[in-house]
Amino acid sequence: MPPSAEEYRAKASECAELAAKTNDLQSKRMLEQTAGQWAALAKGAEKYGAKRASRSPQPRISLTRGGSDRGA
């Protein structure tokens, strides 16, 4: 199972905190960009989770060759 939105938000927060503490401008920018990317992943995880929760269960299908469970 993919990480949760909360885990992604925690990473975003960690990067934002590091960016606030650093004095190096290049590092600060990179950390801020990384925080933004983690936040975008959190939004995606929320959407994915909402879609999964609203879908009805799907039947499992077999992808074996020849209709048997024996190796080909």
N, C-alpha and C positions, 0 to 999 in steps of 0.2 A: 504494500500500500504506500502511495506517495506521502511525503511529509504533509502535515496539516498546515492550514493557513496561520495558526498560532505560532508554529515553529518558524515559518518564513518571516512573520512579523518580528519575532524575537531576534532573528539575524539582522533584519533591517534596523532595529533599534540599536543593536550592538554596533553596527557600522556607523550609525548616526552619532552615537556617543563617542566613538573613536575619532570621528571627523571633528567633533566639537573640541576635543582635547588636543589635537595635533596642531603644531605651528607651521608645518610644511604645507605650502599651498597646493602643490601637486598631489600630495597624499590626501589632503583634505578633499579635493575635488574627486579623486578616485573613490574614496570612501563614501562620499555623498552619492555618487553615481551608483555604486554598489548597493547602497541602502535603497535607492530608488528601484533597482532591479529586484531586490528581495521583496519590496512592497508590491511590485507588479506580480511577482510569483504568488504572493499571498492573495491578491485579488483573483488571480486565475484559479487558485486552489479553492477559494470560496465558491466561485461559479461552478467549477467542476463538482464540488461536493453537493451543491444545490441541485445540479442536474441529476446526479446519481441518486439523490434522495427522492426526487420526484418521479423517477422512472420505475416502471413495474419490473419485477424480476424477469430476466430473459432465460429461456431454456438453454441448457448447455448442449452444444453440438459436437459430434465426434469428427475429427479431421483425419481419420485413418484411411489408408488406401484400400481399395477393394472391398470395403464394407466389413472387414474382419479386424480383430484386434491383434492378429499375428503380424510379425514383421514382414516387410515385403522383400 
